[in-house]
Amino acid sequence: MLCRPLSTTKIAPLGTIFLLFLSVCSPKENSFEGNIQYSPRLEGEGSDKLEPFLKTQVPSFRLYHKAEKARIERSGDILLIDYKKDSFYVLFPESLSYRAYPLQRDTGKGEKTPIVTDLGDTRVVLGHTCVGKRVSYTTPSGEVYMKFWEAQDLPVPASAQKAFPILPRGVHVQGMPLVLESPVMDLPIRLVYEATEIKSAKLNDTLFSIPSLYKKVN
């Protein structure tokens, strides 16, 4: 960012000039650093009957986030995302192996840019006010949609705003999504992932690195 020139008609005190320089040229608020636990639940008519399925097939996950990098721990694998390098890795702890993929993958199937609209409502999740948005996008199987609520007081870096790993590619966000809601097939049921724990903390860079024992597979 270029600094605005100071006025030459009046010389300000040195301390004032220094504060003005900081306010104009300093970077914006830092992005969220820490980890968030997301837990699933079903909502809607008949959702209680699918509860056993939910426990076995839809696991919770934990998202670690630091500046340009993210880590998602799921049942059976770990995802490492590097927004700056435009790449992500899937680690398989059981076999000590990993696969590499481009973060912004071009499927070549004519997928359209997601359409995002404001829901006009907010939710408070663990003390954070979240703004609701609706996303509709096209897949090879047809048009689908989802909803999410983002906490704009937990900002994400610019590089992650259109490539956030738990949202469809191309969806623009300013803060950490704390609630995700998707319909379940053609049933009157919704799958909801909601943050059940948020920890702001300094994270070690090794969390976002591939361990030396892991071997790349194709």
Backbone as a chain_set.jsonl record, in Angstrom:
{"seq": "MLCRPLSTTKIAPLGTIFLLFLSVCSPKENSFEGNIQYSPRLEGEGSDKLEPFLKTQVPSFRLYHKAEKARIERSGDILLIDYKKDSFYVLFPESLSYRAYPLQRDTGKGEKTPIVTDLGDTRVVLGHTCVGKRVSYTTPSGEVYMKFWEAQDLPVPASAQKAFPILPRGVHVQGMPLVLESPVMDLPIRLVYEATEIKSAKLNDTLFSIPSLYKKVN", "coords": {"N": [[0.845, -1.188, 0.0], [0.572, 2.223, -0.864], [1.881, 5.104, 0.784], [0.154, 7.986, 1.877], [1.191, 11.283, 1.025], [2.487, 13.565, 3.445], [1.179, 16.712, 4.532], [2.685, 19.714, 3.319], [2.321, 22.197, 4.189], [2.155, 22.533, 6.871], [4.109, 21.53, 9.52], [3.964, 18.622, 11.3], [4.298, 17.401, 14.701], [6.942, 15.067, 15.512], [6.104, 12.652, 16.765], [3.387, 12.564, 16.048], [3.57, 12.319, 13.283], [4.722, 9.779, 13.122], [2.667, 8.12, 14.213], [0.692, 8.611, 12.32], [1.871, 7.474, 10.087], [1.852, 4.751, 10.84], [-0.921, 4.232, 10.945], [-1.702, 4.539, 8.299], [-0.059, 2.89, 6.751], [0.293, 0.418, 7.985], [-0.374, -3.171, 8.151], [-3.614, -4.788, 7.724], [-5.982, -6.04, 10.158], [-4.882, -8.986, 11.817], [-5.303, -12.382, 10.698], [-7.433, -15.044, 11.922], [-5.955, -17.218, 14.279], [-5.601, -20.419, 15.431], [-7.657, -23.156, 16.574], [-10.633, -24.935, 15.609], [-13.347, -26.882, 16.575], [-15.675, -28.845, 14.851], [-18.909, -30.133, 14.965], [-21.306, -32.574, 13.901], [-24.881, -32.593, 13.218], [-28.294, -33.607, 12.701], [-31.149, -32.026, 11.324], [-34.667, -31.433, 11.066], [-37.698, -33.019, 9.793], [-38.066, -36.335, 10.812], [-35.38, -36.679, 11.336], [-34.359, -37.825, 13.632], [-34.512, -40.547, 13.256], [-32.418, -41.122, 11.611], [-30.232, -40.845, 13.129], [-28.467, -42.953, 14.1], [-27.102, -43.544, 11.7], [-25.812, -41.129, 11.263], [-23.893, -41.056, 13.328], [-22.102, -43.017, 12.562], [-21.32, -42.517, 9.93], [-20.9, -39.795, 9.469], [-18.521, -38.013, 10.562], [-17.134, -35.838, 13.132], [-14.948, -32.958, 12.788], [-11.761, -31.231, 13.049], [-10.505, -28.006, 12.616], [-7.52, -26.384, 11.986], [-5.969, -23.232, 11.88], [-3.74, -20.897, 10.498], [-2.506, -17.956, 9.456], [-1.483, -18.211, 6.194], [-2.098, -20.87, 5.991], [-3.804, -24.027, 6.552], [-5.184, -26.756, 8.421], [-6.948, -29.754, 8.476], [-8.332, -32.118, 10.488], [-9.657, -35.212, 10.162], [-11.668, -38.21, 10.464], [-9.604, -40.768, 9.794], [-8.024, -39.413, 7.89], [-5.919, -36.538, 7.12], [-5.99, -33.182, 6.153], [-3.898, -30.854, 4.573], [-3.57, -27.509, 3.851], [-2.283, -25.033, 1.748], [-2.617, -21.857, 1.065], [-1.072, -19.934, -0.193], [0.697, -21.328, -1.817], [-1.084, -22.493, -3.451], [-2.005, -25.17, -3.2], [-2.898, -28.43, -1.89], [-2.743, -31.136, 0.506], [-3.419, -34.548, 1.17], [-3.181, -36.504, 3.903], [-2.51, -39.809, 5.011], [-2.557, -41.304, 7.868], [-2.534, -44.015, 8.694], [-1.219, -45.504, 6.701], [1.037, -44.029, 6.388], [1.323, -42.247, 4.207], [0.789, -39.869, 1.479], [-1.163, -37.714, -0.676], [-1.026, -35.278, -3.296], [-2.701, -32.318, -4.407], [-3.946, -29.771, -6.653], [-5.053, -26.668, -5.32], [-6.887, -24.892, -6.501], [-8.586, -26.387, -8.497], [-9.229, -27.058, -11.905], [-11.944, -28.379, -13.217], [-12.91, -28.734, -15.763], [-15.499, -29.228, -16.524], [-17.37, -27.359, -16.946], [-18.367, -26.007, -14.704], [-20.146, -23.512, -12.982], [-19.557, -20.254, -11.524], [-20.128, -20.011, -8.053], [-23.218, -18.749, -6.721], [-23.756, -16.34, -4.364], [-25.801, -15.24, -1.771], [-27.105, -12.963, 0.679], [-28.591, -14.048, 3.694], [-29.873, -12.466, 5.439], [-29.995, -12.745, 8.158], [-28.692, -13.418, 11.483], [-26.586, -15.436, 13.609], [-25.603, -16.323, 16.883], [-22.724, -17.839, 17.816], [-20.965, -19.522, 20.123], [-20.378, -17.098, 21.348], [-19.744, -15.469, 19.19], [-20.942, -13.341, 16.718], [-22.537, -14.291, 13.829], [-22.877, -13.954, 10.324], [-25.387, -14.857, 8.059], [-25.366, -16.71, 4.964], [-26.336, -17.784, 1.681], [-25.515, -20.292, -0.641], [-25.524, -21.213, -3.976], [-24.756, -23.581, -6.47], [-23.421, -25.222, -9.398], [-23.132, -28.627, -10.203], [-21.87, -31.675, -11.775], [-24.084, -33.291, -11.378], [-26.198, -31.624, -11.223], [-27.911, -28.652, -9.983], [-27.131, -27.494, -6.76], [-27.384, -26.485, -3.277], [-26.286, -24.697, -0.357], [-26.017, -23.456, 3.034], [-24.314, -21.075, 5.069], [-22.828, -19.656, 8.03], [-20.86, -16.978, 8.908], [-18.269, -15.769, 11.044], [-17.337, -12.624, 11.258], [-15.654, -11.347, 12.963], [-13.618, -13.039, 13.3], [-11.325, -13.012, 11.301], [-10.229, -14.085, 7.991], [-7.277, -14.653, 5.945], [-6.568, -12.766, 2.91], [-5.844, -14.479, 0.819], [-7.236, -16.774, 1.378], [-9.871, -16.224, 1.052], [-11.406, -16.895, -1.189], [-10.999, -19.53, -1.396], [-11.647, -21.202, 0.704], [-11.331, -24.071, 2.683], [-13.572, -25.606, 3.629], [-15.732, -24.832, 2.233], [-17.558, -24.454, -0.904], [-15.597, -24.123, -3.898], [-14.578, -20.869, -4.846], [-16.367, -19.389, -3.357], [-16.793, -16.438, -1.613], [-15.479, -15.307, 1.427], [-15.214, -13.479, 4.511], [-14.794, -13.973, 7.151], [-14.303, -16.636, 9.608], [-16.169, -19.479, 8.852], [-18.668, -20.687, 10.935], [-20.929, -22.198, 11.08], [-22.32, -24.679, 9.035], [-24.676, -25.69, 6.66], [-26.476, -28.139, 4.953], [-28.731, -29.639, 2.582], [-30.079, -32.993, 2.808], [-29.989, -35.158, 0.369], [-33.07, -35.789, -1.206], [-34.639, -35.483, 0.972], [-36.58, -34.115, 3.732], [-34.582, -33.086, 5.438], [-31.746, -31.696, 7.068], [-28.216, -31.507, 7.076], [-26.137, -30.367, 9.539], [-23.212, -28.729, 10.386], [-21.633, -27.46, 13.154], [-19.631, -25.142, 14.973], [-18.285, -26.25, 17.962], [-16.334, -25.764, 19.695], [-13.906, -23.284, 20.138], [-10.631, -22.293, 19.922], [-8.365, -19.835, 20.382], [-5.046, -19.547, 19.653], [-1.452, -19.61, 19.522], [0.06, -21.391, 16.935], [2.19, -24.134, 16.137], [4.416, -24.28, 13.375], [4.987, -26.806, 12.39], [2.672, -28.251, 12.418], [1.519, -27.866, 9.968], [3.061, -29.08, 8.122], [4.305, -31.768, 6.077], [5.042, -34.808, 7.563], [8.311, -36.272, 7.818], [8.428, -39.05, 7.523], [6.374, -39.74, 5.864], [5.323, -40.924, 2.669], [4.961, -39.982, -0.719], [2.227, -40.788, -2.809], [0.699, -41.738, -5.923]], "CA": [[0.0, 0.0, 0.0], [1.333, 3.457, -0.91], [1.577, 6.026, 1.863], [-0.246, 9.315, 1.443], [2.187, 12.279, 1.429], [2.086, 14.487, 4.489], [1.027, 18.089, 4.081], [3.894, 20.525, 3.424], [1.968, 23.539, 4.656], [2.302, 22.592, 8.315], [4.915, 20.413, 9.981], [3.411, 18.012, 12.509], [5.302, 16.852, 15.607], [7.484, 13.787, 15.078], [5.261, 11.56, 17.248], [2.164, 12.542, 15.253], [3.928, 11.771, 11.965], [4.93, 8.342, 13.281], [1.359, 7.484, 14.371], [0.006, 8.693, 11.042], [2.497, 6.469, 9.215], [1.354, 3.434, 11.229], [-2.338, 4.084, 10.618], [-1.885, 4.487, 6.855], [0.764, 1.891, 6.075], [0.361, -0.857, 8.671], [-1.296, -4.161, 7.593], [-4.922, -4.909, 8.346], [-6.077, -6.942, 11.298], [-4.384, -10.321, 11.561], [-6.324, -13.406, 10.556], [-7.612, -15.931, 13.07], [-4.991, -18.292, 14.486], [-6.075, -21.318, 16.467], [-8.359, -24.319, 16.035], [-12.082, -24.976, 15.798], [-13.961, -28.208, 16.475], [-17.0, -28.842, 14.23], [-19.658, -31.362, 15.248], [-22.49, -32.673, 13.036], [-26.2, -32.988, 13.718], [-29.346, -33.587, 11.695], [-32.335, -31.251, 11.663], [-35.783, -31.627, 10.156], [-38.641, -34.112, 10.045], [-37.514, -37.679, 10.702], [-33.93, -36.697, 11.501], [-33.999, -38.691, 14.751], [-34.401, -41.924, 12.779], [-31.135, -41.27, 10.926], [-29.158, -40.552, 14.077], [-27.426, -44.001, 14.078], [-26.312, -43.361, 10.476], [-24.978, -39.953, 11.452], [-22.771, -41.355, 14.21], [-21.134, -43.914, 11.921], [-20.923, -42.083, 8.601], [-20.639, -38.356, 9.388], [-17.7, -37.7, 11.735], [-16.753, -34.457, 13.401], [-13.59, -32.64, 12.331], [-11.131, -30.07, 13.683], [-9.804, -27.141, 11.672], [-6.452, -25.535, 12.494], [-5.764, -22.155, 10.905], [-2.667, -19.956, 10.815], [-2.072, -17.136, 8.315], [-1.739, -18.741, 4.854], [-2.178, -22.327, 6.017], [-4.875, -24.658, 7.319], [-5.085, -28.206, 8.623], [-8.223, -30.339, 8.866], [-8.201, -33.489, 10.978], [-10.894, -35.969, 10.059], [-11.511, -39.621, 10.775], [-8.915, -41.524, 8.754], [-7.067, -38.655, 7.102], [-5.614, -35.161, 7.507], [-5.806, -32.293, 5.005], [-3.021, -29.703, 4.756], [-3.856, -26.532, 2.798], [-1.381, -23.883, 1.67], [-3.251, -20.924, 0.134], [-0.052, -19.191, -0.923], [1.255, -22.218, -2.828], [-2.19, -22.998, -4.251], [-1.94, -26.625, -3.191], [-3.261, -29.071, -0.629], [-2.263, -32.51, 0.626], [-4.222, -35.451, 1.988], [-2.293, -37.43, 4.589], [-3.149, -41.03, 5.506], [-1.686, -41.744, 8.972], [-2.438, -45.468, 8.826], [-0.225, -46.02, 5.757], [2.148, -43.061, 6.336], [1.423, -41.795, 2.829], [0.007, -38.662, 1.191], [-1.407, -37.322, -2.053], [-1.004, -33.829, -3.516], [-3.691, -31.839, -5.358], [-4.023, -28.304, -6.759], [-6.142, -26.106, -4.533], [-7.871, -24.35, -7.439], [-8.647, -27.38, -9.571], [-10.115, -26.814, -13.041], [-12.543, -29.675, -13.547], [-13.19, -28.817, -17.185], [-16.875, -29.701, -16.709], [-18.272, -26.227, -17.119], [-18.988, -25.572, -13.468], [-20.307, -22.071, -12.916], [-19.187, -19.617, -10.274], [-21.235, -20.066, -7.09], [-23.993, -17.533, -6.468], [-23.859, -16.154, -2.921], [-26.745, -14.198, -1.374], [-27.253, -12.794, 2.123], [-29.828, -14.576, 4.257], [-30.521, -11.407, 6.204], [-30.12, -13.084, 9.573], [-27.442, -13.7, 12.18], [-26.608, -16.399, 14.709], [-24.494, -16.19, 17.821], [-22.115, -19.147, 18.036], [-19.872, -19.437, 21.095], [-20.078, -15.699, 21.604], [-19.406, -14.759, 17.957], [-22.083, -13.051, 15.854], [-22.254, -14.822, 12.494], [-23.761, -13.494, 9.259], [-25.827, -15.983, 7.243], [-25.323, -16.595, 3.511], [-26.786, -18.953, 0.918], [-24.681, -20.566, -1.811], [-26.03, -22.173, -4.965], [-23.705, -23.854, -7.451], [-23.719, -26.292, -10.341], [-22.254, -29.793, -10.239], [-22.274, -32.576, -12.863], [-25.375, -33.909, -11.066], [-27.241, -30.606, -11.208], [-27.723, -27.517, -9.094], [-27.296, -27.76, -5.337], [-27.193, -25.28, -2.479], [-25.963, -24.851, 1.048], [-26.005, -22.208, 3.791], [-23.278, -21.0, 6.09], [-22.807, -18.451, 8.849], [-19.454, -16.652, 9.137], [-17.947, -14.812, 12.111], [-16.426, -11.665, 10.655], [-14.653, -10.922, 13.944], [-12.536, -14.026, 13.186], [-11.024, -12.821, 9.879], [-9.345, -14.995, 7.26], [-6.407, -13.886, 5.051], [-7.103, -12.534, 1.567], [-5.588, -15.643, -0.033], [-8.184, -17.845, 1.701], [-11.252, -15.751, 0.98], [-12.13, -17.576, -2.258], [-10.553, -20.923, -1.455], [-11.72, -21.735, 2.053], [-11.419, -25.52, 2.43], [-14.829, -26.27, 3.987], [-16.783, -24.229, 1.415], [-17.352, -24.679, -2.34], [-14.582, -23.281, -4.529], [-15.053, -19.61, -5.401], [-17.241, -18.676, -2.421], [-16.027, -15.393, -0.937], [-15.751, -15.137, 2.853], [-14.356, -12.551, 5.233], [-14.505, -14.534, 8.471], [-14.367, -18.084, 9.751], [-17.518, -20.066, 8.89], [-18.868, -21.457, 12.157], [-22.065, -23.098, 10.867], [-22.538, -25.122, 7.658], [-25.957, -26.409, 6.59], [-26.724, -28.679, 3.619], [-29.848, -30.595, 2.519], [-29.722, -34.4, 2.656], [-30.681, -35.72, -0.793], [-34.4, -35.211, -1.419], [-35.375, -35.615, 2.224], [-36.782, -32.847, 4.461], [-33.591, -33.145, 6.512], [-30.544, -30.901, 6.813], [-27.005, -31.83, 7.819], [-25.57, -29.131, 10.077], [-21.951, -28.747, 11.114], [-21.526, -26.222, 13.926], [-18.478, -25.064, 15.854], [-18.605, -26.542, 19.357], [-15.192, -25.308, 20.492], [-13.004, -22.373, 19.439], [-9.446, -21.986, 20.718], [-7.398, -18.923, 19.777], [-3.744, -19.879, 20.228], [-0.338, -19.67, 18.595], [0.247, -22.758, 16.457], [3.511, -24.485, 15.629], [4.428, -24.473, 11.922], [5.081, -28.222, 12.047], [1.316, -28.766, 12.216], [1.121, -27.682, 8.579], [4.1, -29.691, 7.296], [4.217, -33.214, 5.881], [6.099, -35.487, 8.332], [9.368, -36.848, 6.971], [8.206, -40.475, 7.31], [5.295, -39.943, 4.888], [5.73, -41.087, 1.275], [3.959, -39.526, -1.681], [1.675, -41.801, -3.723], [-0.064, -41.157, -7.033]], "C": [[0.88, 1.237, 0.0], [0.902, 4.373, 0.209], [1.165, 7.365, 1.289], [0.793, 10.326, 1.891], [1.633, 13.186, 2.508], [2.023, 15.897, 3.945], [2.316, 18.863, 4.289], [3.597, 21.909, 3.951], [2.129, 23.672, 6.156], [3.047, 21.35, 8.781], [4.355, 19.892, 11.289], [4.544, 17.538, 13.403], [5.715, 15.454, 15.169], [6.61, 12.624, 15.518], [3.983, 11.427, 16.451], [2.421, 11.941, 13.881], [4.081, 10.257, 12.049], [3.609, 7.594, 13.407], [0.577, 7.498, 13.077], [0.549, 7.655, 10.074], [1.976, 5.074, 9.537], [-0.081, 3.226, 10.789], [-2.573, 3.927, 9.135], [-1.218, 3.281, 6.239], [0.791, 0.528, 6.761], [-0.645, -1.832, 8.079], [-2.606, -4.191, 8.35], [-4.874, -5.926, 9.477], [-5.635, -8.347, 10.92], [-5.535, -11.309, 11.451], [-6.352, -14.298, 11.792], [-6.519, -16.989, 13.106], [-5.458, -19.133, 15.664], [-6.759, -22.517, 15.844], [-9.821, -24.305, 16.447], [-12.56, -26.413, 15.618], [-15.366, -28.059, 15.897], [-17.672, -30.189, 14.484], [-20.931, -31.389, 14.412], [-23.763, -32.98, 13.802], [-27.174, -32.934, 12.538], [-30.53, -32.786, 12.21], [-33.42, -31.533, 10.644], [-36.6, -32.857, 10.509], [-37.998, -35.475, 9.819], [-36.022, -37.774, 10.934], [-33.492, -37.635, 12.624], [-33.811, -40.139, 14.316], [-33.066, -42.187, 12.091], [-29.954, -41.03, 11.853], [-28.092, -41.653, 14.117], [-26.522, -43.892, 12.85], [-25.348, -42.197, 10.65], [-23.734, -40.287, 12.257], [-21.699, -42.2, 13.535], [-20.57, -43.366, 10.614], [-20.54, -40.608, 8.507], [-19.838, -37.941, 10.62], [-17.517, -36.202, 11.931], [-15.361, -34.213, 12.827], [-13.087, -31.398, 13.052], [-10.307, -29.313, 12.652], [-8.778, -26.292, 12.409], [-6.16, -24.476, 11.436], [-4.677, -21.201, 11.392], [-2.229, -19.249, 9.541], [-2.464, -17.796, 6.996], [-1.98, -20.25, 4.828], [-3.333, -22.822, 6.883], [-4.626, -26.157, 7.403], [-6.452, -28.691, 9.094], [-7.991, -31.795, 9.26], [-9.565, -34.157, 10.961], [-10.629, -37.414, 10.456], [-10.831, -40.321, 9.599], [-7.921, -40.743, 7.927], [-6.911, -37.231, 7.644], [-5.4, -34.355, 6.235], [-4.903, -31.135, 5.405], [-3.227, -28.762, 3.572], [-2.863, -25.389, 2.885], [-1.949, -22.928, 0.63], [-2.227, -20.231, -0.757], [0.539, -20.02, -2.052], [0.189, -22.804, -3.74], [-2.149, -24.52, -4.349], [-2.489, -27.146, -1.869], [-2.875, -30.542, -0.678], [-3.217, -33.289, 1.521], [-3.279, -36.492, 2.575], [-3.093, -38.61, 5.135], [-2.262, -41.616, 6.609], [-1.505, -43.26, 9.055], [-1.356, -46.054, 7.92], [0.999, -45.125, 5.642], [2.405, -42.614, 4.907], [0.602, -40.532, 2.634], [-0.145, -38.484, -0.308], [-1.436, -35.801, -2.14], [-2.009, -33.457, -4.595], [-3.581, -30.322, -5.491], [-5.219, -27.791, -5.987], [-7.256, -25.579, -5.423], [-7.943, -25.268, -8.652], [-9.656, -26.976, -10.635], [-10.682, -28.157, -13.489], [-12.816, -29.845, -15.029], [-14.6, -29.275, -17.493], [-17.88, -28.562, -16.747], [-18.977, -25.783, -15.861], [-19.038, -24.048, -13.412], [-19.871, -21.542, -11.558], [-20.364, -19.659, -9.305], [-21.921, -18.705, -6.936], [-24.226, -17.437, -4.964], [-24.815, -15.003, -2.63], [-26.823, -14.142, 0.15], [-28.596, -13.351, 2.579], [-30.575, -13.51, 5.054], [-30.738, -11.753, 7.658], [-28.741, -13.346, 10.166], [-27.674, -14.773, 13.233], [-25.415, -16.113, 15.603], [-23.983, -17.585, 18.149], [-20.899, -18.967, 18.938], [-19.412, -17.996, 21.301], [-19.736, -14.87, 20.388], [-20.666, -14.57, 17.109], [-21.739, -13.421, 14.42], [-23.326, -14.372, 11.506], [-24.096, -14.671, 8.349], [-25.795, -15.699, 5.753], [-25.783, -17.908, 2.874], [-25.944, -19.085, -0.333], [-25.397, -21.551, -2.715], [-24.957, -22.346, -6.036], [-24.074, -25.089, -8.267], [-22.672, -27.393, -10.259], [-22.667, -30.657, -11.427], [-23.634, -33.222, -12.638], [-26.525, -32.903, -11.052], [-26.929, -29.5, -10.212], [-28.004, -27.909, -7.639], [-27.076, -26.457, -4.567], [-26.782, -25.669, -1.061], [-26.05, -23.481, 1.709], [-24.826, -22.238, 4.759], [-23.371, -19.672, 6.816], [-21.355, -18.173, 9.231], [-19.298, -15.59, 10.22], [-16.911, -13.834, 11.572], [-15.456, -11.061, 11.655], [-13.533, -11.955, 14.077], [-12.086, -14.024, 11.727], [-10.105, -13.885, 9.303], [-8.471, -14.164, 6.319], [-7.004, -13.769, 3.657], [-6.945, -13.753, 0.67], [-6.582, -16.767, 0.202], [-9.621, -17.473, 1.414], [-12.063, -16.387, -0.139], [-11.697, -19.032, -2.402], [-10.618, -21.557, -0.074], [-12.075, -23.218, 1.986], [-12.732, -26.196, 2.773], [-16.023, -25.657, 3.251], [-16.532, -24.538, -0.058], [-16.337, -23.681, -2.918], [-15.208, -22.017, -5.106], [-15.981, -18.825, -4.508], [-16.392, -17.683, -1.626], [-16.458, -15.279, 0.524], [-14.8, -14.09, 3.422], [-13.945, -13.099, 6.594], [-14.667, -16.036, 8.492], [-15.814, -18.56, 9.734], [-17.666, -20.949, 10.13], [-20.067, -22.392, 12.082], [-22.182, -23.397, 9.379], [-23.817, -25.946, 7.633], [-26.208, -26.845, 5.15], [-27.926, -29.621, 3.646], [-29.332, -32.012, 2.325], [-30.586, -34.999, 1.56], [-32.019, -35.01, -1.013], [-35.268, -35.291, -0.166], [-35.563, -34.249, 2.883], [-35.842, -32.74, 5.661], [-32.363, -32.347, 6.108], [-29.405, -31.423, 7.683], [-26.352, -30.528, 8.24], [-24.25, -29.437, 10.778], [-21.837, -27.417, 11.849], [-20.301, -26.287, 14.838], [-18.918, -25.291, 17.296], [-17.454, -26.165, 20.282], [-14.305, -24.429, 19.617], [-11.85, -22.038, 20.368], [-8.526, -21.059, 19.917], [-6.055, -19.164, 20.452], [-2.683, -19.838, 19.131], [-0.088, -21.128, 18.228], [1.65, -22.951, 15.91], [3.44, -24.768, 14.134], [4.475, -25.941, 11.523], [3.714, -28.862, 11.851], [0.917, -28.771, 10.751], [2.153, -28.25, 7.605], [3.875, -31.192, 7.188], [5.341, -33.884, 6.664], [7.074, -36.207, 7.409], [9.138, -38.331, 6.673], [7.153, -40.759, 6.235], [5.854, -40.0, 3.465], [4.604, -40.674, 0.339], [3.527, -40.674, -2.574], [0.847, -41.097, -4.781], [-1.526, -41.587, -6.97]], "O": [[1.836, 1.312, 0.772], [-0.277, 4.433, 0.558], [1.761, 7.834, 0.32], [1.25, 10.253, 3.032], [0.453, 13.537, 2.492], [2.735, 16.238, 3.0], [2.979, 18.699, 5.313], [4.509, 22.713, 4.142], [2.231, 24.784, 6.673], [2.644, 20.231, 8.461], [4.278, 20.626, 12.274], [5.648, 17.295, 12.915], [4.939, 14.739, 14.535], [6.386, 11.697, 14.74], [3.526, 10.313, 16.196], [1.617, 11.163, 13.369], [3.629, 9.533, 11.162], [3.434, 6.546, 12.784], [-0.12, 6.536, 12.755], [-0.208, 7.031, 9.33], [1.687, 4.294, 8.629], [-0.426, 2.148, 10.306], [-3.527, 3.264, 8.727], [-1.752, 2.697, 5.296], [1.273, -0.437, 6.167], [-1.671, -1.401, 7.553], [-2.705, -3.689, 9.47], [-3.857, -6.579, 9.712], [-5.966, -8.844, 9.843], [-6.603, -11.107, 12.03], [-5.42, -14.304, 12.596], [-6.194, -17.588, 12.081], [-5.681, -18.617, 16.759], [-6.473, -22.863, 14.698], [-10.196, -23.748, 17.479], [-12.221, -27.074, 14.637], [-16.159, -27.251, 16.382], [-17.084, -31.246, 14.251], [-21.572, -30.354, 14.226], [-23.728, -33.55, 14.893], [-26.905, -32.3, 11.518], [-30.874, -32.859, 13.39], [-33.128, -31.839, 9.488], [-36.244, -33.63, 11.399], [-37.447, -35.734, 8.75], [-35.442, -38.844, 10.749], [-32.388, -38.179, 12.585], [-33.041, -40.878, 14.929], [-32.629, -43.334, 11.996], [-28.806, -41.014, 11.41], [-26.905, -41.329, 14.165], [-25.316, -44.12, 12.945], [-24.194, -42.275, 10.228], [-22.636, -39.851, 11.91], [-20.523, -42.114, 13.889], [-19.454, -43.716, 10.231], [-19.902, -40.213, 7.531], [-20.428, -37.552, 11.628], [-17.721, -35.408, 11.013], [-14.676, -35.154, 12.426], [-13.869, -30.616, 13.593], [-9.517, -29.901, 11.914], [-9.118, -25.567, 13.343], [-6.108, -24.777, 10.243], [-4.689, -20.756, 12.54], [-1.648, -19.869, 8.65], [-3.653, -17.929, 6.705], [-2.057, -20.844, 3.753], [-3.779, -22.145, 7.81], [-3.944, -26.74, 6.56], [-7.044, -28.109, 10.003], [-7.513, -32.598, 8.459], [-10.497, -33.733, 11.644], [-9.494, -37.788, 10.749], [-11.422, -40.449, 8.527], [-7.043, -41.345, 7.309], [-7.67, -36.789, 8.506], [-4.695, -34.805, 5.332], [-5.108, -30.509, 6.445], [-3.075, -29.17, 2.42], [-2.626, -24.84, 3.961], [-1.784, -23.157, -0.568], [-2.488, -19.972, -1.932], [0.849, -19.491, -3.12], [0.503, -23.523, -4.688], [-2.245, -25.087, -5.438], [-2.544, -26.428, -0.87], [-2.703, -31.121, -1.751], [-3.75, -32.762, 2.497], [-2.656, -37.264, 1.846], [-4.199, -38.445, 5.651], [-1.315, -42.346, 6.315], [-0.438, -43.736, 9.443], [-0.654, -46.987, 8.312], [1.911, -45.43, 4.874], [3.546, -42.598, 4.444], [-0.186, -40.156, 3.502], [0.627, -39.021, -1.102], [-1.818, -35.12, -1.188], [-2.164, -34.177, -5.581], [-3.168, -29.651, -4.546], [-6.283, -28.411, -5.998], [-8.435, -25.79, -5.138], [-7.411, -24.944, -9.714], [-10.787, -26.601, -10.325], [-9.969, -28.973, -14.074], [-12.941, -30.971, -15.511], [-14.877, -29.677, -18.623], [-19.084, -28.772, -16.599], [-20.077, -25.236, -15.932], [-18.066, -23.38, -13.762], [-19.821, -22.279, -10.573], [-21.493, -19.37, -9.703], [-21.281, -17.656, -7.012], [-24.816, -18.334, -4.36], [-24.66, -13.913, -3.18], [-26.63, -15.153, 0.827], [-29.616, -13.145, 1.922], [-31.772, -13.643, 5.31], [-31.565, -11.136, 8.329], [-27.754, -13.478, 9.443], [-28.797, -14.991, 13.689], [-24.351, -15.71, 15.133], [-24.715, -18.412, 18.692], [-19.919, -18.331, 18.55], [-18.218, -17.716, 21.413], [-19.46, -13.678, 20.521], [-21.372, -15.536, 16.818], [-20.762, -12.922, 13.862], [-24.52, -14.403, 11.805], [-23.203, -15.398, 7.915], [-26.144, -14.604, 5.313], [-25.637, -18.986, 3.45], [-25.686, -18.093, -1.016], [-25.83, -22.611, -2.262], [-24.328, -21.376, -6.458], [-24.924, -25.887, -7.872], [-21.471, -27.121, -10.248], [-23.708, -30.404, -12.033], [-24.277, -33.657, -13.594], [-27.685, -33.281, -10.89], [-25.826, -29.424, -9.671], [-28.996, -28.575, -7.342], [-26.639, -25.455, -5.134], [-26.919, -26.819, -0.642], [-26.147, -22.462, 1.025], [-24.402, -23.303, 5.207], [-23.914, -18.696, 6.299], [-20.692, -19.032, 9.812], [-20.082, -14.645, 10.305], [-15.736, -14.181, 11.445], [-14.534, -10.344, 11.266], [-12.609, -11.773, 14.869], [-12.428, -14.943, 10.983], [-9.314, -14.503, 10.016], [-8.878, -13.07, 5.925], [-7.847, -14.576, 3.267], [-7.816, -14.033, -0.153], [-6.765, -17.623, -0.664], [-10.508, -18.32, 1.519], [-13.291, -16.421, -0.059], [-11.993, -19.683, -3.404], [-9.753, -22.355, 0.287], [-13.027, -23.588, 1.299], [-13.0, -27.279, 2.253], [-17.175, -25.921, 3.592], [-15.402, -24.854, -0.43], [-16.247, -22.538, -2.468], [-16.24, -22.077, -5.774], [-16.357, -17.704, -4.848], [-15.382, -18.062, -1.034], [-17.647, -15.168, 0.824], [-13.721, -13.851, 2.881], [-12.893, -12.745, 7.127], [-15.112, -16.639, 7.515], [-16.617, -18.083, 10.536], [-16.865, -21.86, 10.341], [-20.213, -23.281, 12.92], [-22.149, -22.484, 8.554], [-24.019, -26.807, 8.49], [-26.159, -26.025, 4.233], [-28.123, -30.333, 4.631], [-28.266, -32.213, 1.743], [-31.757, -35.311, 1.775], [-32.087, -33.781, -1.006], [-36.491, -35.179, -0.243], [-34.792, -33.325, 2.622], [-36.254, -32.355, 6.756], [-31.986, -32.327, 4.937], [-29.592, -31.737, 8.859], [-26.049, -29.679, 7.401], [-24.186, -30.3, 11.654], [-21.934, -26.357, 11.229], [-19.976, -27.334, 15.398], [-19.813, -24.608, 17.794], [-17.582, -26.237, 21.504], [-13.99, -24.792, 18.483], [-12.065, -21.552, 21.479], [-7.975, -21.461, 18.892], [-5.925, -19.009, 21.667], [-2.99, -20.013, 17.952], [-0.029, -21.994, 19.1], [2.224, -22.049, 15.299], [2.506, -25.425, 13.673], [4.044, -26.29, 10.424], [3.601, -29.897, 11.194], [0.083, -29.573, 10.331], [2.126, -27.944, 6.413], [3.322, -31.812, 8.096], [6.506, -33.552, 6.443], [6.691, -36.69, 6.344], [9.618, -38.823, 5.652], [7.05, -41.886, 5.75], [6.741, -39.228, 3.103], [3.437, -40.982, 0.58], [4.361, -41.448, -3.044], [0.352, -39.991, -4.561], [-2.322, -41.196, -7.824]]}, "num_chains": 1, "name": "protein.A"}
